[in-house]
Amino acid sequence: MPGTLQTLLQTAIAHGRAPLRLRIPGRYRDETGKLLLERDPLRSLDGLHLVLPDVSLSGVYVDPDTLDRIGITQIFYTTANQWKNEWELTYKDSSGNTLLKTLNMAGEEMATSEPLPLAGRLWLLELHYPRGAVTRDVLSNQDALNVALTMLGRNTHFAGFTQMYGIGIDPPINAAGEAVVPAGPGSQTFFQPSVSLETSTTSVSGSPVTTTRETAYSGASYGKLDPADPKAVLEAIREAEGNIYASLRQRFVLMDDKATASGRSREVATGSFLRATARYASKLEHLVRELLELTLAVAGIVQGQPGKYAAFRAFAACNRKVFDPSPLQIAADLSLYTANVISRETLQVRVGIRDPDAEAARILEEAQPPELVPKVLTPSDSEPATQV
């Protein structure tokens, strides 16, 4: 799940949206298509898989008339040497239960799943942002960067492999008597013959006489083509990179090679980036909550107890941090905690502890004798198997 969510987030930030499809393979269903029961809570989600459809083939749409949400995915792949091309729709019926319908490309219904009480959630979730980070400006600057890097590479070839040229020199001859004309990177070499034919016409006894003689060129030379000064190319590369990082609110990345930049100045430079990630994080937290609560609903159905986990509410928090807190920042947070301005959990999150509850449990375990440490109950300990 963590790797899938990271890929989902990257796609959504780049394109502005990313679909997430929940799928239960056929081996976890009976002949009629109903979900097979699994009484063991620890195995009730073995059949639930997360799939990342192509952005261009899937999405959650809102009916402009009824404002109902409908998940649509085009299923396109090969199986048993046959092409499978279908539409998959997920929506709510009038009772609020979730349906999954399969249509062929002609729009004819092929199969419909049983209505399931998923608390109004669809089998297709979507992480959606107002716009993607990869805008036309970013792509334009990326094109300019690619051109400049290509030119820099060609210039490097000229610097490493010198291109020679000759004027007034015969080219080398191969065994067949043909001229061998070498060519360098991005250019051609031209040779002039060392001997030319000069034709003159005179009159002898009233009749024209044509005379032809060989004339040698003077001043034959041999030289090389030097690479161009890369200053303009390097400046174009820096400008394109700066524009890309500016569009993505990440100009602070360009401070990595600045030895004089202080830690505080680097933190201040990340302000716009952190404000942007805050908007990304809030949407991602909402999607994770939806995913976990949908997962709990599916677990209850598979166990034969729909609504078993309806009272549970999932919690998700994204840690947004670019730099580790400085000693001065940690000291300031400790002062706020001592003055009862912030809580212990907030303090632990600020200093970089990812799981404050687990850290508090470890602190309690180290402070008390083993026999006084409260036992953390697992699902198998909290309720007998006969009650599952």
C-alpha positions in Angstrom: 0.0 0.0 0.0 2.7 2.6 0.7 4.4 2.2 -2.6 1.0 2.3 -4.4 0.0 5.5 -2.7 3.3 7.1 -3.5 2.9 6.3 -7.2 -0.7 7.5 -7.0 0.5 10.8 -5.4 3.2 11.4 -8.0 0.7 10.8 -10.9 -1.9 13.1 -9.3 0.7 15.9 -8.8 1.9 15.6 -12.3 -1.4 15.3 -14.1 -3.8 16.8 -11.6 -5.6 13.6 -10.9 -5.0 9.8 -10.5 -7.5 7.0 -10.2 -7.3 4.1 -7.7 -9.3 1.0 -8.4 -10.1 -1.6 -5.8 -10.4 -5.1 -7.3 -11.3 -8.6 -5.9 -10.2 -11.4 -8.3 -12.7 -14.0 -9.4 -11.2 -16.8 -7.2 -12.6 -15.0 -4.2 -16.2 -15.2 -5.5 -18.6 -18.1 -5.9 -20.4 -19.2 -9.1 -23.0 -16.4 -8.8 -20.4 -13.7 -8.3 -20.9 -13.2 -4.5 -18.0 -12.7 -2.2 -16.8 -15.9 -0.5 -17.0 -15.7 3.3 -13.8 -15.6 5.4 -14.4 -15.7 9.1 -10.8 -15.0 10.1 -10.4 -11.2 10.4 -6.7 -11.4 9.6 -7.5 -13.0 6.3 -10.7 -11.2 5.3 -8.8 -8.8 3.1 -6.6 -11.3 1.3 -8.7 -10.9 -1.9 -8.7 -7.1 -1.9 -6.1 -5.5 -4.3 -5.3 -2.0 -5.3 -4.8 -1.3 -9.0 -3.6 2.0 -10.6 -5.4 2.4 -13.9 -4.1 4.6 -16.7 -5.2 8.2 -16.2 -6.5 8.4 -19.7 -8.7 5.3 -19.2 -10.3 5.8 -15.8 -11.8 8.5 -13.6 -14.6 9.5 -11.3 -17.1 11.8 -13.0 -20.1 13.8 -11.6 -23.4 13.7 -13.4 -24.2 17.3 -14.2 -27.9 16.7 -13.7 -28.1 14.5 -10.6 -24.7 15.3 -9.2 -24.2 11.6 -8.6 -20.6 10.3 -8.7 -19.8 7.6 -11.2 -16.6 5.7 -11.5 -15.7 4.7 -15.1 -12.7 2.5 -16.1 -11.9 1.0 -19.5 -10.5 -2.5 -19.1 -8.2 -3.3 -22.0 -5.8 -6.3 -22.0 -5.3 -9.7 -23.5 -6.1 -13.0 -21.8 -5.9 -16.5 -23.3 -4.8 -15.0 -26.6 -8.0 -12.9 -26.7 -8.4 -9.2 -26.5 -10.6 -8.0 -23.6 -12.0 -4.5 -24.1 -14.8 -3.6 -21.7 -16.2 -0.7 -19.6 -16.5 -1.0 -15.9 -18.9 1.3 -14.1 -19.3 1.7 -10.3 -22.1 3.8 -8.8 -24.8 3.8 -6.0 -28.3 2.6 -6.4 -31.4 4.2 -4.9 -30.8 2.4 -1.6 -27.2 3.8 -1.2 -25.6 0.4 -2.0 -22.6 0.2 -4.3 -22.9 -1.6 -7.6 -20.2 -2.7 -10.2 -21.4 -3.1 -13.8 -19.5 -4.4 -16.8 -20.4 -3.3 -20.3 -19.0 -4.2 -23.7 -17.8 -1.5 -26.1 -21.3 -1.3 -27.6 -22.7 -0.4 -24.2 -24.5 -3.7 -23.7 -24.6 -4.9 -20.1 -22.5 -8.1 -19.5 -22.5 -8.5 -15.7 -23.6 -6.7 -12.6 -22.3 -7.3 -9.1 -24.5 -7.7 -6.0 -25.3 -4.4 -4.2 -22.9 -4.0 -1.2 -23.3 -1.6 1.7 -20.0 0.3 1.4 -21.3 3.5 3.2 -21.8 5.2 -0.2 -18.3 4.7 -1.4 -17.4 3.5 -4.9 -15.0 0.8 -6.1 -13.0 3.5 -7.8 -11.4 6.4 -5.8 -9.6 9.4 -7.3 -7.0 11.8 -6.0 -7.9 15.1 -7.7 -6.1 18.5 -7.6 -7.2 21.7 -9.3 -4.3 21.5 -11.8 -1.3 19.3 -12.5 2.2 20.5 -11.8 3.4 19.6 -15.3 2.0 22.6 -17.0 2.7 24.0 -20.5 5.3 26.4 -19.0 7.1 23.4 -17.4 7.0 21.4 -20.6 8.3 24.4 -22.6 11.2 25.0 -20.3 11.9 21.2 -20.3 12.1 21.3 -24.1 14.5 24.3 -24.0 16.6 22.4 -21.4 16.7 19.3 -23.6 17.9 21.4 -26.6 20.6 23.1 -24.6 21.8 19.8 -23.1 21.9 18.3 -26.7 24.0 21.3 -27.9 26.3 21.0 -24.9 26.8 17.3 -25.7 27.6 18.0 -29.4 30.1 20.7 -28.3 31.7 18.2 -26.0 32.2 15.8 -28.9 34.0 18.5 -30.8 36.3 19.1 -27.8 37.1 15.4 -27.4 37.3 14.4 -31.0 39.0 17.1 -33.0 37.6 17.7 -36.5 40.5 18.3 -39.0 40.1 19.9 -42.4 42.4 20.4 -45.3 42.4 23.0 -48.1 44.3 22.5 -51.3 45.2 18.9 -50.2 44.2 15.7 -52.0 42.0 13.5 -49.8 43.2 10.0 -48.9 42.5 7.3 -51.5 41.3 3.8 -50.7 42.2 0.6 -52.5 39.5 1.2 -55.1 40.9 4.6 -55.9 38.0 6.4 -54.3 38.5 9.5 -52.1 38.0 8.9 -48.4 36.5 12.1 -46.9 36.2 11.9 -43.0 33.4 13.8 -41.3 33.2 15.0 -37.7 30.3 15.3 -35.3 27.7 17.5 -36.9 29.8 18.7 -39.8 31.5 17.7 -43.0 35.0 18.1 -44.3 35.7 19.3 -47.9 39.0 18.9 -49.7 40.1 20.9 -52.8 42.3 19.1 -55.3 45.9 20.0 -55.2 46.1 20.2 -59.1 43.6 21.9 -61.4 43.3 22.0 -65.2 43.7 25.3 -67.0 42.4 25.6 -70.5 43.4 28.4 -73.0 42.6 29.0 -76.6 44.9 30.7 -79.1 44.8 31.4 -82.8 47.4 29.7 -85.1 47.3 30.5 -88.8 43.8 31.7 -88.3 42.6 28.5 -86.7 41.7 28.3 -82.9 44.0 26.0 -80.9 43.0 24.8 -77.3 45.8 24.1 -74.8 45.3 22.4 -71.5 47.8 22.4 -68.7 47.9 21.5 -65.0 48.2 24.2 -62.4 49.1 23.6 -58.8 47.3 25.4 -56.0 49.5 27.5 -53.8 49.1 27.9 -50.1 47.7 24.5 -49.1 46.8 24.4 -45.4 45.7 21.9 -42.7 43.7 22.9 -39.6 41.0 21.9 -37.1 37.6 23.0 -35.9 37.6 24.1 -32.3 34.5 23.8 -30.1 32.4 26.9 -29.5 32.5 28.7 -26.2 29.8 26.9 -24.1 29.0 30.0 -22.0 25.7 30.7 -23.8 24.7 27.1 -23.6 25.4 26.9 -19.9 23.5 30.1 -19.3 20.5 28.6 -21.2 20.7 25.4 -19.1 20.7 27.4 -15.8 17.8 29.6 -17.0 15.6 26.6 -18.0 16.4 24.7 -14.8 15.6 27.8 -12.7 12.3 28.3 -14.5 11.3 24.7 -14.0 12.1 24.8 -10.3 10.3 28.1 -9.9 7.1 26.8 -11.6 7.2 23.8 -9.1 8.0 26.1 -6.1 11.3 24.4 -5.6 13.9 27.1 -6.2 15.4 26.2 -2.9 16.9 23.1 -4.6 19.2 25.5 -6.5 20.8 26.5 -3.1 22.4 23.1 -2.7 25.7 24.3 -4.1 25.6 27.6 -2.1 28.0 27.1 0.7 27.2 30.5 2.2 23.5 29.8 2.6 22.5 29.2 6.2 20.1 26.6 7.4 17.5 29.2 8.3 17.6 30.8 4.9 17.1 27.3 3.3 14.1 26.8 5.6 12.6 30.2 4.6 13.2 29.4 0.9 11.0 26.3 1.3 8.0 28.3 2.5 6.1 28.4 -0.8 6.9 24.7 -1.4 5.5 23.7 2.0 2.4 25.8 1.4 1.8 23.9 -1.8 2.5 20.5 -0.3 -0.1 21.3 2.5 -2.8 21.4 -0.2 -1.5 18.2 -1.7 -1.4 16.6 1.8 -5.0 17.5 2.8 -6.4 15.8 -0.3 -4.2 12.7 0.2 -5.2 12.4 3.8 -8.9 12.5 2.7 -8.2 9.7 0.1 -6.4 7.5 2.7 -9.3 7.9 5.1 -11.7 6.9 2.4 -9.6 4.0 1.4 -9.2 2.6 4.9 -12.9 3.0 5.8 -13.9 1.3 2.5 -11.5 -1.5 3.4 -13.1 -1.9 6.8 -16.5 -2.1 5.1 -15.3 -4.8 2.7 -13.7 -6.7 5.7 -17.0 -6.8 7.5 -18.9 -8.0 4.4 -16.4 -10.8 3.8 -16.6 -11.9 7.4 -20.4 -12.2 7.0 -21.1 -9.2 9.3 -21.8 -6.1 7.2 -21.4 -2.9 9.2 -19.2 -4.6 11.8 -16.6 -1.8 11.6 -19.1 1.0 10.8 -18.2 2.8 14.1 -14.5 3.1 13.3 -13.1 6.3 11.7 -9.7 6.2 10.0 -7.1 8.9 10.7 -4.3 9.9 8.3 -1.7 12.5 8.7 1.0 13.4 6.1 4.3 14.6 7.5 5.6 17.5 5.4 9.2 18.1 6.1 12.2 19.1 3.9 14.9 19.7 6.4 15.5 18.2 9.9 14.7 20.7 12.7 17.6 22.7 13.9 18.7 22.7 17.6 17.3 26.2 18.0 13.9 25.0 16.6 13.9 22.0 18.9 14.7 24.1 21.9 11.9 26.5 21.0 9.4 23.6 20.7 10.5 22.3 24.1 9.8 25.7 25.6 6.3 25.7 24.1 5.7 22.2 25.4 6.9 23.1 28.9 4.6 26.2 28.9 1.6 23.9 27.9 1.2 25.7 24.6 1.6 22.5 22.5 0.9 18.9 23.3 3.5 16.1 23.6 2.3 14.5 20.4 2.8 17.8 18.5 6.2 18.2 20.0 7.2 14.7 18.9 5.9 15.3 15.4 7.9 18.5 15.1 11.2 16.9 16.1 10.7 14.2 13.5 9.1 11.2 15.4 6.9 9.5 12.8 4.7 7.5 15.2 4.2 9.4 18.5 2.0 6.7 20.0 4.5 4.0 19.5 7.2 6.2 20.9 5.1 6.9 24.0 4.6 3.2 24.4 8.4 2.6 24.3 9.0 5.4 26.8 6.4 3.8 29.2 8.0 0.4 28.7 11.4 1.7 29.6 10.1 3.5 32.7 8.1 0.7 34.3 9.0 -2.9 35.3 7.9 -5.5 32.7 5.1 -6.8 34.8 3.5 -3.3 34.9 3.6 -2.6 31.2 0.1 -2.9 29.7 -0.2 -5.5 27.0 -1.1 -4.4 23.5 -4.0 -6.6 22.4 -4.1 -8.1 18.9 -7.4 -8.8 17.1 -7.2 -12.5 18.1 -6.7 -11.5 21.8 -9.5 -8.9 21.9 -12.3 -11.3 20.9 -12.8 -15.1 20.9 -12.9 -16.8 17.6 -16.5 -17.9 18.2 -17.6 -14.3 18.1 -16.0 -13.5 14.7 
